[in-house]
Amino acid sequence: AMALAECHNVNLDEAAVKIKQARPTAINLFWAVDEVLKAVDSGCSAIDAANKMYNDDIKVNEKIGEYGNTVIDDGDTILTHCNAGALACAGYGTALGVIRTAHNSGKNISVICDETRPLFQGGRLSVFEMQQENIPVQLIVDSAAGFMMQQGKVDKVVIGADRVAEGGVANKIGSLMVAVAANRYDIPFYVAAPISTFDFENNIFDTTIEQRDKNEVLCINDKFIANENTEVSNPAFDIVESDLITGIITEEGIKKPF
């Protein structure tokens, strides 16, 4: 929304299309752009609409944190995947907002962050946020999550979502593997997401899964880890089916997956 609001000299409709194309999986991005356009049509400025959305988003995330805190127990170790914190949201976070609220309520919790290849949002962002909050945190490679669960070192999983719809949720690639492992070891698996991520018109398997540049996989710190002509598949998201999800934590309470 802020990006749209800052397009002072650009046709807003053209800017809206460009912003939506930036992340086709994220239904709440579409919602936010449309909300700003509606506000402008009704006589508001895009800047004012974006600022209101920013303030509203923090309140929504705080409510998600409050509801999520009800399923976090003192002493829990919570595994999360990718980043659904203050750096991804408007300053509070959804999945990490739940963890932040639990910590601030005095619960003795710790966090395990998947690194989240290929762009390392877990290592670069989620770990950083937890360290800033003085919440005990460990970083693991994505492929270690199942082992950590098998070893009894994970009590809950909390992730965010780009889209919630009939049949499940779409989230950062790797979320499905985490959910399958959690199901195998009877570990509660929660999704924290605002109602704005809900798509009530489509099945989750109708979601466009973005294929990203192959060099994200082939390169780490600009160094090729395989032959640069290697064929690569780089889906940015995957789908966690409803039967793998314990509950969806929203600003309106904890919902059953549908």
Backbone as JSON, one array per atom type, in Angstrom:
{
  "sequence": "AMALAECHNVNLDEAAVKIKQARPTAINLFWAVDEVLKAVDSGCSAIDAANKMYNDDIKVNEKIGEYGNTVIDDGDTILTHCNAGALACAGYGTALGVIRTAHNSGKNISVICDETRPLFQGGRLSVFEMQQENIPVQLIVDSAAGFMMQQGKVDKVVIGADRVAEGGVANKIGSLMVAVAANRYDIPFYVAAPISTFDFENNIFDTTIEQRDKNEVLCINDKFIANENTEVSNPAFDIVESDLITGIITEEGIKKPF",
  "N": [[0.83, -1.2, 0.0], [1.94, 1.26, 0.8], [3.84, 1.51, -1.17], [2.24, 1.87, -3.4], [1.03, 4.24, -2.66], [3.12, 6.01, -2.84], [3.5, 6.5, -5.47], [3.41, 9.11, -6.85], [3.5, 10.42, -9.35], [2.64, 8.62, -11.15], [0.34, 6.78, -13.09], [-2.29, 5.54, -11.23], [-3.74, 3.17, -11.69], [-2.05, 1.76, -13.4], [0.14, 1.46, -11.71], [-1.05, -0.13, -9.76], [-1.46, -2.56, -11.1], [1.21, -3.34, -11.59], [2.17, -3.66, -8.96], [0.53, -5.74, -8.02], [1.4, -7.79, -9.67], [3.85, -8.3, -8.62], [3.8, -10.19, -6.61], [2.06, -12.73, -7.08], [0.89, -14.76, -5.59], [0.12, -13.74, -3.15], [-2.69, -12.98, -1.67], [-3.55, -10.96, 0.04], [-2.09, -8.78, -0.76], [-3.3, -8.06, -3.15], [-5.78, -7.35, -2.11], [-5.03, -5.15, -0.51], [-4.07, -3.27, -2.38], [-6.42, -2.85, -3.86], [-8.02, -1.72, -1.87], [-6.76, 0.75, -1.44], [-7.15, 1.93, -3.94], [-9.93, 2.09, -3.96], [-10.31, 3.9, -1.86], [-9.13, 6.19, -2.94], [-10.84, 6.63, -5.08], [-13.06, 7.42, -3.64], [-12.37, 9.89, -2.78], [-10.32, 10.18, -0.94], [-6.8, 10.62, -0.14], [-4.12, 8.65, -1.52], [-1.94, 8.34, 0.15], [-3.0, 8.86, 2.73], [-4.79, 6.74, 2.89], [-3.04, 4.57, 2.82], [-1.59, 5.01, 5.18], [-3.59, 4.67, 7.09], [-4.17, 2.0, 6.65], [-1.75, 0.89, 7.47], [-1.75, 1.45, 10.27], [-4.07, 0.06, 11.01], [-3.26, -2.52, 10.38], [-1.31, -3.13, 12.27], [-2.91, -3.26, 14.58], [-4.53, -5.45, 13.88], [-2.58, -7.47, 13.74], [-1.75, -7.51, 16.39], [-4.04, -8.5, 17.62], [-4.11, -11.04, 16.45], [-1.82, -12.01, 17.66], [-2.68, -12.08, 20.35], [-4.76, -14.02, 20.3], [-3.28, -16.18, 19.34], [-1.5, -16.57, 21.42], [-2.94, -18.01, 23.24], [-2.64, -20.66, 22.61], [-0.06, -21.25, 23.06], [2.24, -22.64, 25.26], [3.89, -22.26, 28.45], [7.34, -22.68, 28.34], [7.44, -23.79, 25.82], [9.0, -24.74, 22.73], [9.11, -23.27, 19.66], [8.8, -23.83, 16.27], [9.42, -22.06, 13.28], [8.88, -21.05, 9.87], [10.31, -19.36, 7.15], [9.64, -15.79, 7.02], [7.42, -14.14, 9.01], [7.08, -11.72, 10.37], [7.77, -8.57, 12.01], [9.22, -7.35, 10.0], [8.07, -8.28, 7.72], [5.49, -7.58, 7.88], [3.49, -4.91, 9.16], [5.1, -3.99, 11.19], [4.69, -5.56, 13.42], [3.82, -8.32, 13.11], [2.69, -11.66, 12.12], [2.93, -14.72, 12.42], [5.38, -14.48, 13.87], [4.48, -12.49, 15.47], [2.7, -13.8, 17.17], [4.54, -15.29, 18.63], [6.02, -13.21, 19.75], [4.06, -11.98, 21.38], [3.55, -14.06, 23.2], [6.03, -14.26, 24.46], [6.2, -11.68, 25.59], [4.2, -11.88, 27.43], [5.31, -13.22, 29.45], [5.88, -15.89, 29.22], [8.14, -18.6, 29.12], [9.67, -19.11, 26.41], [11.16, -20.51, 23.42], [12.67, -20.33, 20.15], [12.9, -21.95, 16.99], [14.29, -21.4, 13.92], [13.8, -22.14, 10.58], [16.18, -21.9, 7.95], [15.27, -21.21, 5.41], [15.7, -21.53, 2.45], [15.56, -20.48, -1.01], [16.31, -17.85, -0.41], [16.78, -17.25, 2.22], [15.1, -16.09, 4.23], [14.42, -16.84, 6.79], [16.88, -17.1, 8.16], [18.06, -14.55, 7.69], [16.12, -12.68, 8.44], [14.01, -13.59, 10.33], [15.52, -14.73, 12.45], [17.07, -12.51, 13.15], [15.03, -10.75, 14.05], [14.09, -12.12, 16.34], [16.36, -12.09, 17.91], [16.57, -9.35, 18.36], [14.43, -9.04, 20.03], [15.25, -10.36, 22.23], [14.59, -13.04, 22.47], [15.18, -16.43, 22.94], [16.8, -18.13, 20.32], [17.34, -20.5, 17.71], [19.04, -21.31, 14.72], [18.4, -23.38, 11.95], [19.2, -25.58, 9.18], [16.94, -26.02, 6.45], [16.4, -28.71, 5.94], [16.76, -29.95, 8.36], [14.56, -29.82, 9.97], [12.67, -31.94, 10.28], [14.2, -33.84, 11.69], [14.68, -32.46, 14.09], [12.1, -32.43, 15.11], [11.61, -35.18, 15.37], [13.42, -35.72, 17.38], [12.16, -34.65, 19.54], [12.32, -31.94, 20.04], [10.72, -29.88, 19.28], [7.79, -28.19, 20.05], [5.56, -26.79, 19.07], [4.45, -25.68, 15.86], [4.46, -22.67, 14.1], [3.48, -20.83, 11.41], [3.31, -18.29, 8.82], [1.11, -17.14, 6.16], [0.52, -16.75, 2.66], [-1.81, -17.01, 1.32], [-5.04, -18.13, 2.11], [-7.38, -20.62, 1.6], [-10.16, -22.66, 0.41], [-9.3, -25.92, 1.1], [-6.7, -25.54, 2.0], [-3.58, -23.82, 2.73], [-1.39, -21.46, 1.11], [2.04, -21.03, 1.25], [5.47, -20.01, 1.91], [7.87, -21.87, 0.05], [8.68, -25.09, 1.21], [7.15, -25.12, 3.45], [5.22, -27.15, 3.31], [6.68, -29.55, 3.7], [7.48, -29.19, 6.33], [4.99, -29.25, 7.58], [4.12, -31.87, 7.02], [6.02, -33.37, 8.41], [5.5, -32.47, 11.03], [2.93, -33.46, 11.36], [3.46, -36.18, 11.34], [4.76, -36.51, 13.77], [2.93, -35.72, 15.61], [2.75, -32.97, 16.29], [1.37, -29.86, 17.04], [0.29, -27.76, 14.41], [0.18, -24.59, 13.39], [-1.24, -21.89, 11.53], [-0.73, -18.49, 11.15], [-2.57, -15.79, 10.22], [-4.03, -12.9, 8.75], [-7.52, -12.05, 8.14], [-7.58, -10.85, 5.67], [-5.98, -12.4, 4.06], [-7.56, -14.43, 3.23], [-9.12, -16.25, 0.71], [-12.15, -16.58, -0.45], [-13.34, -17.51, -2.68], [-12.02, -19.27, -4.34], [-10.38, -22.47, -4.82], [-7.56, -23.65, -2.97], [-5.73, -24.97, -4.54], [-5.95, -23.77, -6.94], [-4.26, -21.71, -6.91], [-1.78, -19.55, -8.26], [1.44, -20.6, -8.54], [4.39, -19.09, -8.12], [7.22, -19.21, -10.18], [10.56, -18.7, -9.71], [13.68, -16.95, -10.46], [16.36, -18.96, -11.68], [18.94, -18.59, -10.75], [18.76, -17.89, -8.1], [18.78, -20.3, -6.8], [21.05, -21.53, -7.83], [23.16, -19.9, -7.04], [25.0, -18.76, -4.24], [25.73, -16.03, -2.33], [26.68, -14.85, -4.69], [28.27, -16.84, -5.74], [28.54, -19.65, -7.76], [27.02, -22.74, -7.02], [26.6, -24.94, -8.44], [26.91, -26.15, -11.81], [26.45, -23.48, -14.05], [24.7, -23.85, -16.12], [22.86, -25.64, -15.29], [19.7, -27.25, -15.12], [16.95, -25.93, -13.4], [14.35, -26.02, -10.98], [12.42, -23.69, -9.37], [10.17, -23.15, -7.44], [8.35, -20.71, -5.63], [6.53, -21.0, -3.61], [4.53, -23.33, -1.71], [1.84, -25.67, -1.03], [-0.01, -26.26, 1.84], [-2.05, -28.75, 2.88], [-5.42, -28.77, 4.2], [-5.94, -30.78, 6.13], [-3.59, -31.08, 7.45], [-3.32, -28.98, 9.11], [-3.62, -27.55, 12.26], [-4.96, -25.3, 13.24], [-6.07, -22.01, 12.19], [-4.85, -18.99, 12.96], [-6.38, -15.99, 13.45], [-7.34, -12.46, 13.39], [-9.88, -12.59, 14.29], [-10.13, -14.73, 15.87], [-9.33, -18.25, 16.41], [-9.5, -20.2, 13.66], [-11.01, -23.07, 12.07], [-9.36, -24.96, 9.54], [-10.47, -24.85, 6.12]],
  "CA": [[0.0, 0.0, 0.0], [2.8, 2.43, 0.83], [4.46, 1.64, -2.49], [1.23, 2.46, -4.28], [0.8, 5.61, -2.24], [4.25, 6.85, -3.18], [3.56, 6.67, -6.92], [2.75, 10.41, -7.04], [3.45, 10.84, -10.74], [2.36, 7.45, -11.96], [-1.06, 6.4, -13.15], [-2.52, 4.6, -10.13], [-4.16, 1.87, -12.2], [-0.85, 1.08, -13.89], [0.92, 1.1, -10.52], [-1.75, -1.23, -9.1], [-1.17, -3.79, -11.86], [2.61, -3.7, -11.35], [2.32, -4.14, -7.58], [-0.1, -7.06, -7.92], [2.23, -8.77, -10.38], [5.08, -8.54, -7.86], [3.66, -11.4, -5.79], [0.72, -13.18, -7.44], [0.33, -15.69, -4.6], [-0.3, -13.03, -1.93], [-4.05, -12.44, -1.86], [-3.75, -9.7, 0.78], [-1.5, -7.71, -1.55], [-4.38, -7.65, -4.06], [-6.77, -6.67, -1.26], [-4.51, -3.85, -0.07], [-4.06, -2.38, -3.55], [-7.81, -2.49, -4.18], [-8.51, -0.83, -0.82], [-6.23, 2.08, -1.7], [-7.84, 2.45, -5.13], [-11.3, 2.46, -3.53], [-10.21, 5.12, -1.05], [-8.85, 7.3, -3.86], [-12.1, 6.87, -5.81], [-14.03, 8.08, -2.76], [-11.91, 11.24, -2.47], [-9.18, 10.19, -0.01], [-5.49, 10.52, -0.79], [-3.52, 7.33, -1.41], [-1.07, 8.36, 1.33], [-3.84, 8.72, 3.92], [-5.33, 5.38, 2.88], [-1.95, 3.67, 3.17], [-1.28, 5.19, 6.6], [-4.67, 4.04, 7.86], [-3.96, 0.55, 6.53], [-0.6, 0.58, 8.31], [-2.18, 1.44, 11.67], [-5.02, -1.03, 11.17], [-2.56, -3.78, 10.3], [-0.69, -3.37, 13.56], [-3.98, -3.7, 15.49], [-4.9, -6.8, 13.47], [-1.51, -8.39, 14.15], [-1.78, -7.63, 17.86], [-5.15, -9.42, 17.94], [-3.63, -12.37, 16.08], [-0.9, -12.39, 18.73], [-3.45, -12.4, 21.56], [-5.42, -15.33, 20.11], [-2.25, -17.2, 19.22], [-0.88, -16.8, 22.73], [-3.75, -18.97, 24.0], [-2.24, -22.04, 22.31], [1.36, -21.39, 23.4], [2.43, -22.99, 26.67], [5.17, -21.92, 29.06], [8.36, -23.69, 28.07], [7.38, -24.27, 24.43], [9.91, -24.39, 21.64], [8.25, -23.07, 18.5], [9.5, -23.77, 15.0], [8.76, -21.25, 12.26], [9.47, -21.16, 8.54], [10.31, -18.08, 6.44], [9.5, -14.66, 7.93], [6.1, -13.53, 9.12], [7.29, -10.87, 11.52], [7.65, -7.12, 11.85], [9.83, -6.94, 8.74], [7.2, -8.7, 6.62], [4.18, -6.96, 8.08], [3.57, -3.46, 9.4], [5.84, -3.64, 12.4], [4.43, -6.47, 14.54], [3.97, -9.68, 12.58], [1.63, -12.65, 12.32], [3.51, -15.87, 13.13], [6.31, -13.98, 14.89], [3.66, -11.7, 16.41], [2.23, -14.76, 18.18], [5.7, -15.59, 19.48], [6.33, -11.97, 20.48], [3.04, -11.81, 22.43], [3.78, -15.08, 24.23], [7.23, -13.85, 25.2], [5.9, -10.48, 26.38], [3.28, -12.25, 28.52], [6.1, -13.84, 30.51], [6.12, -17.32, 28.98], [9.53, -18.94, 28.84], [9.62, -19.81, 25.14], [12.3, -20.38, 22.52], [12.28, -20.42, 18.75], [13.77, -22.54, 15.99], [14.01, -20.82, 12.6], [14.35, -22.71, 9.35], [16.9, -20.88, 7.18], [14.35, -20.86, 4.32], [16.31, -21.41, 1.13], [16.9, -20.04, -1.37], [16.6, -16.44, -0.09], [17.2, -17.2, 3.62], [14.32, -15.15, 5.04], [14.48, -17.28, 8.18], [18.17, -16.75, 8.73], [18.37, -13.13, 7.6], [15.08, -11.83, 9.01], [13.36, -14.09, 11.55], [16.52, -14.84, 13.53], [17.39, -11.13, 13.55], [13.92, -10.21, 14.86], [14.07, -12.78, 17.65], [17.51, -11.57, 18.67], [16.24, -7.99, 18.79], [13.44, -9.16, 21.12], [15.86, -11.17, 23.3], [13.93, -14.34, 22.55], [16.16, -17.45, 22.58], [16.53, -18.61, 18.96], [18.32, -21.33, 17.03], [18.89, -21.4, 13.27], [18.69, -24.7, 11.39], [18.95, -25.7, 7.75], [15.57, -26.47, 6.23], [16.3, -30.17, 5.96], [16.91, -30.46, 9.73], [13.33, -29.64, 10.74], [12.11, -33.24, 10.64], [15.05, -34.44, 12.72], [14.42, -31.76, 15.35], [10.81, -32.92, 15.6], [11.82, -36.58, 15.78], [14.18, -35.68, 18.63], [11.32, -34.08, 20.59], [12.8, -30.59, 20.33], [9.74, -28.91, 18.78], [6.48, -28.36, 20.69], [4.53, -26.21, 18.2], [4.9, -25.0, 14.64], [3.62, -21.52, 13.72], [3.96, -20.17, 10.19], [2.38, -17.35, 8.21], [0.53, -17.62, 4.9], [0.24, -15.76, 1.63], [-3.19, -17.18, 0.88], [-5.82, -19.18, 2.77], [-8.56, -20.89, 0.78], [-10.69, -24.01, 0.58], [-8.32, -26.95, 0.81], [-5.42, -25.36, 2.68], [-2.92, -22.5, 2.66], [-0.16, -21.34, 0.34], [3.08, -20.3, 1.99], [6.82, -20.15, 1.36], [8.29, -23.22, -0.28], [9.22, -25.78, 2.38], [6.12, -25.21, 4.49], [4.56, -28.46, 3.22], [7.53, -30.56, 4.34], [7.39, -28.96, 7.77], [3.66, -29.7, 8.01], [4.08, -33.33, 6.95], [6.82, -33.87, 9.54], [4.76, -32.17, 12.26], [1.82, -34.41, 11.42], [4.03, -37.51, 11.67], [5.18, -36.55, 15.18], [1.81, -35.19, 16.42], [3.07, -31.63, 16.77], [0.38, -28.9, 16.54], [0.78, -26.94, 13.29], [-0.71, -23.43, 13.28], [-1.0, -20.84, 10.55], [-1.17, -17.18, 11.64], [-2.84, -15.01, 9.01], [-5.22, -12.05, 8.85], [-8.64, -12.38, 7.26], [-7.29, -10.32, 4.34], [-5.33, -13.43, 3.25], [-8.54, -15.47, 2.91], [-9.76, -16.23, -0.6], [-13.36, -17.38, -0.25], [-13.93, -17.8, -3.99], [-11.25, -20.25, -5.1], [-9.7, -23.56, -4.12], [-6.15, -23.31, -2.79], [-4.94, -25.55, -5.61], [-6.03, -22.88, -8.1], [-3.27, -20.65, -6.7], [-0.61, -19.47, -9.14], [2.7, -20.77, -7.82], [5.41, -18.32, -8.83], [8.53, -19.8, -10.44], [11.5, -17.6, -9.65], [14.93, -17.06, -11.22], [17.14, -20.14, -11.31], [20.18, -18.23, -10.07], [18.53, -17.89, -6.65], [19.15, -21.64, -6.34], [22.4, -21.88, -8.28], [24.17, -19.01, -6.47], [24.99, -18.27, -2.86], [26.71, -14.93, -2.27], [27.21, -14.67, -6.05], [29.12, -17.97, -6.1], [27.76, -20.78, -8.26], [27.21, -23.99, -6.28], [26.46, -25.98, -9.45], [27.15, -25.63, -13.16], [25.46, -22.42, -14.29], [23.73, -24.29, -17.13], [22.02, -26.67, -14.68], [18.26, -27.0, -15.13], [16.5, -25.67, -12.03], [12.97, -25.66, -10.68], [12.48, -22.81, -8.2], [8.86, -22.65, -7.01], [8.52, -19.85, -4.45], [5.52, -21.33, -2.61], [3.86, -24.61, -1.81], [0.49, -25.69, -0.45], [-0.23, -27.13, 2.99], [-3.46, -29.14, 2.86], [-6.18, -28.46, 5.41], [-5.9, -31.82, 7.17], [-2.31, -30.99, 8.15], [-3.32, -27.72, 9.86], [-4.37, -27.63, 13.52], [-5.84, -24.13, 13.31], [-5.61, -20.78, 11.54], [-4.97, -17.92, 13.95], [-6.74, -14.74, 12.79], [-7.75, -11.4, 14.31], [-11.24, -12.9, 14.74], [-10.1, -15.98, 16.62], [-8.65, -19.39, 15.77], [-10.45, -20.83, 12.75], [-10.69, -24.39, 11.51], [-9.09, -24.89, 8.1], [-11.67, -25.23, 5.35]],
  "C": [[0.87, 1.26, 0.0], [3.47, 2.63, -0.52], [3.5, 2.28, -3.47], [1.05, 3.93, -3.96], [1.92, 6.55, -2.68], [4.37, 7.11, -4.68], [2.87, 7.98, -7.3], [2.53, 10.74, -8.51], [3.15, 9.69, -11.69], [0.87, 7.21, -11.96], [-1.33, 5.3, -12.12], [-2.94, 3.22, -10.63], [-2.97, 1.08, -12.73], [0.02, 0.61, -12.72], [0.29, -0.1, -9.82], [-1.44, -2.56, -9.79], [0.25, -4.26, -11.57], [2.8, -4.28, -9.95], [1.7, -5.52, -7.42], [0.75, -8.14, -8.58], [3.49, -9.13, -9.6], [5.0, -9.82, -7.05], [2.26, -11.97, -6.01], [0.08, -14.13, -6.43], [-0.33, -14.96, -3.43], [-1.64, -12.34, -2.12], [-4.23, -11.12, -1.12], [-3.06, -8.52, 0.11], [-2.55, -7.16, -2.53], [-5.42, -6.85, -3.28], [-6.3, -5.27, -0.91], [-4.51, -2.84, -1.21], [-5.47, -1.91, -3.87], [-8.4, -1.54, -3.14], [-8.03, 0.6, -1.04], [-6.93, 2.71, -2.91], [-9.26, 2.89, -4.78], [-11.3, 3.76, -2.75], [-9.98, 6.34, -1.94], [-10.12, 7.66, -4.64], [-13.12, 7.61, -4.97], [-13.54, 9.44, -2.28], [-10.77, 11.33, -1.49], [-7.87, 10.23, -0.8], [-4.95, 9.11, -0.57], [-2.63, 7.24, -0.17], [-1.89, 8.15, 2.6], [-4.39, 7.3, 4.03], [-4.27, 4.38, 3.3], [-1.6, 3.78, 4.65], [-2.33, 4.56, 7.49], [-4.5, 2.52, 7.83], [-2.8, 0.09, 7.41], [-1.02, 0.47, 9.78], [-3.16, 0.31, 11.95], [-4.31, -2.38, 11.2], [-1.87, -4.12, 11.61], [-1.73, -3.88, 14.57], [-4.41, -5.13, 15.18], [-3.85, -7.81, 13.95], [-1.46, -8.57, 15.66], [-2.9, -8.56, 18.3], [-4.77, -10.86, 17.59], [-2.68, -12.89, 17.17], [-1.63, -12.82, 19.99], [-4.12, -13.77, 21.43], [-4.38, -16.44, 20.03], [-1.61, -17.55, 20.54], [-1.66, -17.84, 23.54], [-3.36, -20.42, 23.71], [-0.75, -22.27, 22.57], [1.49, -21.62, 24.9], [3.81, -22.53, 27.16], [6.16, -23.04, 28.8], [8.38, -24.22, 26.64], [8.59, -23.84, 23.61], [9.09, -24.39, 20.36], [9.11, -22.99, 17.25], [8.7, -22.91, 14.03], [9.55, -21.33, 10.97], [9.28, -19.84, 7.81], [10.19, -16.93, 7.45], [8.08, -14.12, 7.87], [6.12, -12.65, 10.36], [7.14, -9.4, 11.18], [8.2, -6.66, 10.51], [8.99, -7.33, 7.54], [5.85, -8.01, 6.69], [4.4, -5.48, 8.42], [4.24, -3.1, 10.72], [5.57, -4.54, 13.58], [4.58, -7.93, 14.1], [2.8, -10.58, 12.9], [2.19, -13.84, 13.09], [4.48, -15.41, 14.21], [5.6, -13.07, 15.88], [3.1, -12.58, 17.52], [3.35, -15.06, 19.16], [6.06, -14.39, 20.35], [5.34, -11.77, 21.64], [3.25, -12.81, 23.56], [4.97, -14.72, 25.09], [6.92, -12.67, 26.13], [4.95, -10.78, 27.54], [4.01, -12.99, 29.64], [6.35, -15.32, 30.33], [7.57, -17.55, 28.57], [9.56, -19.78, 27.56], [10.94, -19.63, 24.39], [11.85, -20.69, 21.11], [13.35, -21.15, 17.95], [13.36, -21.98, 14.64], [14.63, -21.68, 11.5], [15.05, -21.6, 8.58], [16.06, -20.33, 6.03], [15.09, -20.51, 3.03], [15.21, -21.16, 0.1], [17.26, -18.62, -0.94], [16.86, -16.2, 1.4], [16.42, -16.18, 4.46], [14.33, -15.55, 6.52], [15.76, -16.85, 8.85], [18.43, -15.26, 8.77], [17.39, -12.27, 8.39], [14.52, -12.36, 10.33], [14.33, -14.2, 12.72], [16.86, -13.45, 14.05], [16.29, -10.55, 14.44], [13.9, -10.82, 16.25], [15.22, -12.3, 18.52], [17.24, -10.16, 19.18], [15.26, -8.0, 19.97], [13.99, -9.93, 22.32], [15.1, -12.46, 23.55], [14.94, -15.4, 22.12], [15.82, -18.08, 21.22], [17.69, -19.45, 18.45], [18.0, -21.3, 15.54], [19.25, -22.81, 12.82], [18.55, -24.65, 9.87], [17.56, -26.31, 7.57], [15.42, -27.99, 6.41], [16.49, -30.78, 7.34], [15.61, -30.43, 10.52], [12.73, -30.96, 11.19], [12.89, -33.91, 11.75], [14.8, -33.79, 14.07], [13.1, -32.21, 15.96], [10.92, -34.35, 16.12], [12.52, -36.67, 17.12], [13.39, -35.07, 19.79], [11.69, -32.66, 20.95], [11.87, -29.49, 19.83], [8.39, -29.2, 19.43], [5.33, -27.86, 19.83], [5.22, -25.72, 16.93], [3.93, -23.85, 14.38], [4.24, -20.88, 12.49], [2.94, -19.12, 9.77], [1.76, -17.96, 6.97], [0.35, -16.46, 3.94], [-1.2, -15.84, 1.16], [-3.8, -18.33, 1.67], [-7.08, -19.38, 1.92], [-9.07, -22.29, 1.08], [-9.6, -25.01, 0.19], [-6.97, -26.76, 1.48], [-4.88, -23.95, 2.58], [-1.71, -22.59, 1.75], [0.83, -20.52, 1.15], [4.44, -20.61, 1.36], [7.19, -21.61, 1.15], [9.02, -23.86, 0.92], [8.21, -25.94, 3.49], [5.45, -26.59, 4.5], [5.38, -29.53, 3.91], [7.49, -30.42, 5.86], [6.06, -29.51, 8.31], [3.56, -31.22, 8.02], [4.86, -33.93, 8.12], [6.11, -33.64, 10.86], [3.6, -33.14, 12.44], [2.31, -35.79, 11.85], [4.34, -37.62, 13.15], [4.16, -35.88, 16.1], [2.14, -33.84, 17.06], [2.05, -30.65, 16.2], [0.99, -27.96, 15.52], [-0.23, -25.82, 13.06], [-0.25, -22.49, 12.17], [-1.53, -19.54, 11.14], [-1.34, -16.27, 10.44], [-4.08, -14.15, 9.21], [-6.3, -12.48, 7.86], [-8.38, -11.89, 5.84], [-6.53, -11.32, 3.46], [-6.29, -14.52, 2.8], [-9.14, -15.22, 1.53], [-10.96, -17.16, -0.52], [-13.98, -17.86, -1.57], [-13.24, -18.95, -4.72], [-10.72, -21.36, -4.2], [-8.21, -23.22, -4.04], [-5.29, -23.86, -3.92], [-5.09, -24.8, -6.94], [-5.0, -21.75, -8.01], [-2.15, -20.71, -7.74], [0.65, -19.57, -8.3], [3.81, -20.14, -8.65], [6.7, -19.13, -8.97], [9.56, -18.67, -10.54], [12.82, -17.95, -10.37], [15.8, -18.21, -10.73], [18.42, -19.8, -10.56], [20.0, -18.06, -8.56], [18.96, -19.23, -6.05], [20.61, -21.95, -6.65], [23.5, -21.07, -7.59], [23.94, -18.76, -4.99], [26.11, -17.24, -2.74], [27.46, -14.76, -3.6], [28.2, -15.74, -6.47], [28.24, -19.12, -6.58], [28.08, -22.03, -7.45], [26.99, -25.19, -7.18], [26.74, -25.32, -10.8], [26.05, -24.64, -13.52], [24.45, -22.77, -15.37], [22.77, -25.35, -16.59], [20.55, -26.27, -14.77], [17.77, -26.91, -13.69], [14.99, -25.49, -12.01], [12.99, -24.87, -9.37], [11.1, -22.26, -7.85], [9.0, -21.87, -5.71], [7.58, -20.25, -3.31], [5.1, -22.78, -2.76], [2.55, -24.57, -1.05], [0.43, -26.72, 0.67], [-1.72, -27.46, 3.04], [-4.1, -28.97, 4.23], [-6.02, -29.5, 6.5], [-4.57, -31.86, 7.92], [-2.26, -29.8, 9.11], [-4.2, -27.86, 11.11], [-5.37, -26.49, 13.63], [-5.22, -22.95, 12.6], [-5.91, -19.63, 12.49], [-5.22, -16.6, 13.22], [-7.08, -13.69, 13.85], [-9.16, -11.61, 14.85], [-11.3, -14.21, 15.52], [-9.38, -17.07, 15.84], [-9.7, -20.17, 14.98], [-10.01, -22.24, 12.4], [-10.36, -24.21, 10.05], [-10.31, -25.36, 7.32], [-11.31, -25.69, 3.96]]
}
